Amino acid sequence: MYLLHKICKIFRYQANFKYSCQQVGNIFFVDKFLGHTFLTYGIRVIEFSNTDPENRTDPMIAIFPRMTKCLFRTYGPSGMLVLLIADLNLFNIY
């Protein structure tokens, strides 16, 4: 019984190590996906709050745009090609 508990403990530590590696990997993947701006985002938000309101730009707008566009295609006899412009991040407008 002692050996079984020891084996389960080893498996648990291995799983926790794998999960930790995956979390670190996800952080770097998101950083690469967002154009290497994710790791420095917190620092830029602090700098944003400390600068003069007339001369500052919001880092949230640079990383997460408010508008996006896409092509919407419908198929069939009345097939159309429509350009959609959609609002994003409605909570960050004000």
VEXZA-755458 format. One record per residue (C-alpha): residue number from 1; x negated, y negated, z; residue in one letter. Coordinates in nm, 3 decimals, always signed. Layout:
! VEXZA-755458
 marfi      px      py      pz paba
   NUM       X       Y       Z    A
...
END
This chain:
! VEXZA-755458
 marfi      px      py      pz paba
     1  +0.000  +0.000  +0.000    M
     2  -0.289  -0.236  +0.076    Y
     3  -0.435  -0.176  -0.272    L
     4  -0.101  -0.260  -0.436    L
     5  -0.082  -0.591  -0.250    H
     6  -0.438  -0.672  -0.352    K
     7  -0.363  -0.600  -0.718    I
     8  -0.048  -0.816  -0.709    C
     9  -0.249  -1.096  -0.552    K
    10  -0.508  -1.078  -0.830    I
    11  -0.236  -1.088  -1.097    F
    12  -0.075  -1.387  -0.929    R
    13  -0.403  -1.580  -0.921    Y
    14  -0.468  -1.496  -1.286    Q
    15  -0.120  -1.616  -1.384    A
    16  -0.163  -1.940  -1.188    N
    17  -0.497  -2.000  -1.358    F
    18  -0.340  -1.944  -1.701    K
    19  -0.053  -2.181  -1.620    Y
    20  -0.299  -2.448  -1.506    S
    21  -0.501  -2.413  -1.825    C
    22  -0.183  -2.445  -2.029    Q
    23  -0.082  -2.763  -1.846    Q
    24  -0.420  -2.923  -1.910    V
    25  -0.399  -2.813  -2.274    G
    26  -0.052  -2.966  -2.306    N
    27  -0.180  -3.298  -2.173    I
    28  -0.451  -3.310  -2.440    F
    29  -0.207  -3.192  -2.709    F
    30  +0.036  -3.474  -2.626    V
    31  -0.255  -3.720  -2.623    D
    32  -0.358  -3.609  -2.971    K
    33  +0.003  -3.613  -3.094    F
    34  +0.053  -3.973  -2.973    L
    35  -0.268  -4.096  -3.136    G
    36  -0.498  -4.070  -2.833    H
    37  -0.297  -4.322  -2.630    T
    38  -0.139  -4.093  -2.370    F
    39  -0.437  -4.068  -2.132    L
    40  -0.483  -4.446  -2.110    T
    41  -0.113  -4.535  -2.102    Y
    42  -0.092  -4.579  -1.723    G
    43  -0.392  -4.809  -1.714    I
    44  -0.244  -5.021  -1.994    R
    45  +0.088  -5.049  -1.810    V
    46  -0.092  -5.182  -1.502    I
    47  -0.283  -5.430  -1.719    E
    48  +0.047  -5.529  -1.884    F
    49  +0.208  -5.610  -1.552    S
    50  -0.091  -5.818  -1.442    N
    51  -0.121  -6.036  -1.753    T
    52  +0.052  -6.365  -1.832    D
    53  +0.411  -6.305  -1.957    P
    54  +0.359  -6.533  -2.257    E
    55  +0.050  -6.349  -2.387    N
    56  +0.130  -5.984  -2.329    R
    57  +0.251  -5.699  -2.547    T
    58  +0.436  -5.402  -2.404    D
    59  +0.238  -5.076  -2.440    P
    60  +0.569  -4.885  -2.446    M
    61  +0.656  -5.044  -2.782    I
    62  +0.320  -4.953  -2.933    A
    63  +0.342  -4.585  -2.837    I
    64  +0.717  -4.521  -2.850    F
    65  +0.886  -4.717  -3.132    P
    66  +1.240  -4.851  -3.098    R
    67  +1.345  -4.774  -3.455    M
    68  +1.291  -4.478  -3.683    T
    69  +1.395  -4.395  -4.034    K
    70  +1.463  -4.070  -4.211    C
    71  +1.618  -3.936  -4.529    L
    72  +1.953  -3.760  -4.494    F
    73  +2.039  -3.529  -4.783    R
    74  +2.377  -3.374  -4.844    T
    75  +2.417  -3.087  -5.085    Y
    76  +2.709  -2.984  -5.298    G
    77  +2.919  -3.160  -5.561    P
    78  +2.892  -3.496  -5.384    S
    79  +2.523  -3.468  -5.299    G
    80  +2.380  -3.795  -5.177    M
    81  +2.050  -3.925  -5.053    L
    82  +2.090  -4.171  -4.765    V
    83  +1.821  -4.359  -4.574    L
    84  +1.910  -4.363  -4.204    L
    85  +1.769  -4.617  -3.963    I
    86  +1.828  -4.508  -3.605    A
    87  +1.769  -4.684  -3.274    D
    88  +1.547  -4.508  -3.022    L
    89  +1.465  -4.578  -2.660    N
    90  +1.775  -4.784  -2.594    L
    91  +1.690  -4.803  -2.223    F
    92  +1.362  -4.984  -2.296    N
    93  +1.503  -5.275  -2.495    I
    94  +1.537  -5.513  -2.202    Y
END
